[in-house]
Amino acid sequence: LRDLCPTSKPTQADLADAAERLSGQIGVSWRAWSQACAVMGRFEAGVAIIVMAARVGRGEVIRFRDAYFRALVDRSARHTLFLDRSLYALRDIHAAESGVPAETRSL
């Protein structure tokens, strides 16, 4: 997201804006993004896009990305989506890849 954010310390609004642009690049339709914003809120929808993009960036295959994203939105509506756990997992993966202990890094 660094290329899509205006500063090195983006605000929640900056991240949501960047995630909106990123959503189309990773195969999420405008309609799915709009619905996610209505159901989850714009920032949380952005976090879901960021998590999804990180998985794709690590080489994971998500064949039907729009459908996958819609499933995340549905889970959010049912209160069974825990994005904080996904962010902690991404932090731990990054820490392992960079050799820095996870507990010394911040989200």
N, C-alpha and C positions, 0 to 999 in steps of 0.2 A: 504493500500500500504506500510505501514511501514516495513512489512516483506520482501517486494520486492525491497526496495530502499537501497542503500549502506550507506546512511547517514541520519541523522535526518533532514537535510536541503537539500533535493534533488534539483538538477538542472533540467531544462526543459528536458535535455537529459536523466537524471535518471528517471524522471517521465514517459517519453515516453517508455523507456526500460521496466519499471515495468508494464506499461499498456499493452505493447505487450505480456508479459508473462501472465498477468491477462486476456487478451482477450480470450485465449484458455480455461482458467479455467471457464469462465462464458458462454461459448458456442458460441463464435464468431470464425468463420473459419479463417484460415491463408489467404485464398483468399480475404475474406471480409476485413480483416485488411490491406492487401497489397493495395487493391483498395482504401481504406479510406486514406491511406498515400499518394497515388498518387493524390487524389482529394482534400483532406483537408490539407495535410501536416502531418508529423509524430506527432508533439506535439498536434495539434488540434484533431487528431484521438485518441490520448491518453486521452485527456480530455473527449471526448465522451465515451470512455470505462470506465473511472473513474466515470462519471455521471451515466452511466448505471449500473455499479457495486454497486454504492451507493443505487440506487433504489432497486436492487435485495437484497442488504444487509438489507434494511429496511422492507423486506418482500413483496414487490410488485411483482406481477407475470408478467413475460414477457415470454410468451409461446414459441415464435419463435424468439429466441434472435439474431440469425444470420440475419434474415429478418428485425428485428427491427433495428439492427445496420446499415444494408444497407439502410434503410429508412432515418436514420440520415445522412448518407453520401449523399444521394440524396437531402435531404433538404439543406445540406451544399453547394452542387453544384448549387442549385437554389437560394442561398443566403437567405434562410428562416430559418436557424438554428442559434439560438442565445445562444451559450454555456455559455456566461457570465451570462445570466439570470438564467441558471440552476445552475451555481456555487454559485450565490448569494442565490438562494433558498436553496441549500444544507447548506450554512453557517447559514441561518436563522433557518433551522430545527435543526442543531447541537446546535445552541445557545439556542433554546427553550428546547431541551432535557437536556442540561447541566446547564440551569438556568443562563447563561451569556448573557447579552444584545448583540444583533447582531452587533450593531454599534461599540462595543469595540473589536470585533474580526476581524482579518484580514484573507484574503484568503491566 
